[in-house]
Amino acid sequence: PFSAAMSKKINWPSDWKEAAGEQTIATREEKELPIKLYSSWFCPFAQRAWIAMEEKGVKYQWVEINPYEVDPKQPGGYTKKALLLSEKKKKFPGFVETSPTGLVPGLDNQGERVHDSLIVVEYIDEAFEGPALLPSSALLRAQQRKWSNYVTEAIQKHFYTMVIAQERDTQEEFRGKFYDACRHFVQHMAPASEGPFFLGREFSMVDIALAPFWQRFIWIGGFYRGLEFPNDDAFSRMKTWWEAVSKRPSVANTLVCKPRLISSYKQYARNEATSNYGKMIQQNIAKHKASKAKPVGKGGWSTAVLTASCVVSGTIGYILGRSK
């Protein structure tokens, strides 16, 4: 079977073929069920919840959410031009009731509604039977939350800044920050001799937090920014990790068509996205440029005009800085 997301083909290139992820969506969309996962096939944050549901073996209904405008001229009709929350509420009332921010993922477990990716993963672990996603130790659980958040707040943000930035020096700076963040992360992993995952033999929430992004580091980073991993011990450890994680059924069953996913990131790579996430990264880039503005002269205040533009509330503004 083909999923609803797959069957509504708009301007599909011939190299887009149904992969394991699309097959999983097709199966999960077939029946109306009381447990509903509101998700988007392309979203790494939503994929965290998706992996957790597959890992726990939950019987759930996939509800595809396209939070963007459709442009028939683009491959697949995909854009990163976000719908207003009011528009999402009209199109997907059950979703917005579950996730009032209008962001995926959202999980409706027979009236119990949660949203925000890592919160959803923890809820899934506690609400459903199946393999534990967090250790029983209070300390280890705290560490799981810490390093899952580190993936969100450091590793993936450096990566997306590199992808969205258009200036080569900014791309290279954040490529370096990304490498450094990965190396720091590895220092807190179990050694490979104890097992391939973050905790060694046990697959856990930290693995789930990072897996969707690592897929994109390889596919998206490699395609748009020529990203290659350094040949050192830290990235050798990550290679071992990814080989094991990507083969785990709960992860493998969420990996979608590679060229399709790459194409969906075209607007990000051109800095044309107006999604909430795209705006956040654009604002961070502008702030970063402002912080690097050089002072003019000594003593007193002089005006320095920063040429970086940023998107704030959907408009282009220019930051004027004063340096001392």
N, C-alpha and C positions, 0 to 999 in steps of 0.2 A: 504493500500500500504506500501511497504518497501522502505526506502530510499536507495540511492546508497551506502551510508556508511554502511548500515545494510545488503544489499544484497550481497556485496562482502565479504562473510564470510570466514575467514581464521582461521582454528583451533579454532572454537568457542566452549566453554564449554556449557553444557546443561542448566546451570542456567542463561545464558544470554538471557533475554526476552526483547522484545520491550517495552519501557516505554513511558510516555507522550512526552518526548523530542524527541525520535526517530520518534514518530508518527507525531509530528510537522514538523520535517525535511522532512519526506516523503511527506507531503502535500505541503510544500514550494518548493520542488525540482521538482514537477510535470510539471510546465509550465515555458517556457522561458518568462521572464519579464524584462522590462527596468530598474527596480531597483534591484540591486544584492547585497546580503550580502555574502561576502567571509568570511567563518568561519570554525572552527574545533569543532566537537561535544564535545571534552574533555576540551577545553580551557576556564578557568574562565574569562579571559579578553574578549574573544570573546562573552562569554555568556552575558556580560554587554550590548553589542550592540544588541544582540538577544532579551533580555528582553525588551529593549527600543523599538524595532521594534514591538514586540507583544503588548506592552502597548499602543502604539500609533495606533495600528490597521492598519499598513502599508501593502499594498499588495506588496510582494517582493519575489524574487527568492533566495533560499538558494543554495550557491555553496560551496560544501565541499572541504576543503583544508587539505590534509595530509602532513605536513611539514617534516615528518620523513621517514627514511628508513623502509621498510617492512621486517620482519623476520618471515617466515612461521612457525618456531618452537615456536614462542611466541603466547600466547592466543590473538586471533584477528590479529596476525601479527604485533602488536604494539611495537614500540621501542621509545626511546627518543633520537635517533641518528639523529641529524638534517641534512637535505639536505642542500647543499650549495645554496647560493642565485642564482647562475647561473643555477643550476638544477631546482630550483623552477620556474625560469623564463621560462625554456623550457616546464615544465609540466603545469604551470598555468600562461600564459602570461597576461591574463586580471587581475588576482589577483595582480601580481607584479607591473603592471601599476598603480593599485589602491593603493597598499601599497608597496612602493619602498624598504622598509626594509625587506619585505618578512614575516612580522609578521601579524597574525590575531588579530583583525578584520579589514576588509576593506569594505567600502561601496561605491558603484558606483550608484549614483542617476542620471541616464540618462546623464552621462558625468561629473557630479560633483563628484569628488573622494576625500574621506577622510579616514584617518586611525588613529590608536591609540585610545584605548577603550573609555576613557572619552571624548576625542574630538569628537568621533563618536556619543556618547550619546548626547552631547550638540547639535551637528548638527542635529540629528534626532529630537530633541525637537523643534528646530527652523524651520526646513524644512518641517515638516509634521503636518497635523492637528491631533487633538486627545488630550487626557489629558496632561496637562502641567507637565513636569518633573522637572522644576525648578520654584521657587516662582517668583512673579513679583517684589518684593522688591530687590533693588540693594544689600543691606546688606545681606539679606538671600541668595541671589544667590552667593555672595562671600563666605559665610559660607558653602554653599553646595560644592563649589570647594575645600575649605580648608579640609573639613572632608572626601570628596571623595578621595582626595590625601593622607590623613592620612591613610585611609584603604590600599592604594597602598604602601605607603612608610614605614609604621610601622606595622600595624596588620598582613597583609598577609606575609610580609617578615620575621617576627619573626616566624610565623607558618612554612613556607617552610624551614627556616634554621633548625628548630627542626626536620623536616621530613628528610632532606637530610643529616644532621650531623650524623656521625656514632658513635662518642664518647658519652657515656652516660652523662658525665658532661656538654658537650655542648648542648645536647638535653634538659637537665633539666634547664639549664640557659635560653635558648630561650623559653622554655615552660613558665617560669616565666615572661619573657619579653612580651610574647604574652598575658598572663593574665593581666598584668599591662596595656598594650596598650588598651585592650578591656575595662578595667575599666575606663580609661581616656576618651575613646570614649563615654561611657555611661553617663558620667558627662555632656555631651553637648547635649544629647538627650532630647526631650520633656518627661515629666513624663508620665507613662503609663496611668494615669487618664485622660490625654488629647488625648489619642489614641495610637495605638501600634507602629506606624512608627517613624522614626527619628524626623520628624516634628510634630508628633502626629497623626492627622487624615489624613494628606496628604502623599501619596506615592511619593517619590522624587528620585533624582539622587543619593543621598547618600545611599538609600536603594538598588538601582540597583548596585551601586559600591560594596557593601558588600555582597549581597545575594549569588552570585556564590561561593565566598570564604567560607562563613559560611556553605554552603552545604558540601564543602570539609573538613572544620574543623571537622565536625561531622563524615562524611563517611571515609575520608582518614586518618585523625588524629586518630580517634578511632581505625581503623583497624591496622595501622602500628606502632603507637606510644602510644596506649592506652590512648589517650587524653580524659579526662573527664572535664567538666566544674565545677568550684567551686560552692559550695552551699552558695552563698551570694547575696546581693541585686542587684549588677551589673549584674550578670549572670542570675538572675531571670528576670530582665528587658529585657535582650537579648533573653531569652526563649519566653517571650511574643511577642517580635519583630519577631522572626523566625516563630512562629506559625502563625502569620498573613501574613508575607511575603511569606512563602512557600505555602500558600493557595491561594494567589492572582493568577489569571489565567495566567498573563503574566510571572510569575515566574514558576508556576507549570507546564506550557506547555514546559518549557526548561529543566526539570529535567530528565536526561537520566537514563538508566539501572544502578542500584547501583553497582552490582558486576563487570560490564564492566568498569565503571569508576575507581573503586578501582584497578582493574588489570592494568589499563593503567598507574598507578602511581608506579608500582613495581620498575622500574629502578630508580626513584627518591629516593625511600626508601632505595635502595641499593647504592646510590650515583654513579650510572652508567650512568646518563644522560649526553649527550653532546649538549643538546639544549642551545640556547642563555640564557634562563632564568636559567637553571641548572648551566651553567658556572658562571653566575653572583653570584648566591648563594654560589657556591664553592669558588669563589674568596673572597667573604665576610667572609666566615668561616676562610679561611687562614689568612686574614688580622686581624680578631678577635684574632686568636691564636697568631699571631705575636705581637699584642698589649699587650698580657698578658705574654709575655716572661719575666722571672725574671732576674734582673741584677746579675752579678757574681762579688763578691768582692767590694771593695771600691776604688774609684778614678781610673782614667785611663779608657781605653776601653778594654773589653774582648769579645771574640767571643762566641755567643750562637747559637747552631744549632737547628732550629725549625724543628720538625719532621713532621709537617703538610704539606701535598702536596696540590697543587691547579692545576686546569686545566686552562691554559691560551693559547688561540688560538689553542685549541685541543691537547696540549701537557702537560705532567706532569712535573712540575718544583718543586724545593725545595727552600724555602725561607731561606736565611741565614741572621740572624740579628746580629747586634752589639749593645750590651747594655752597658750603662755607669755606 
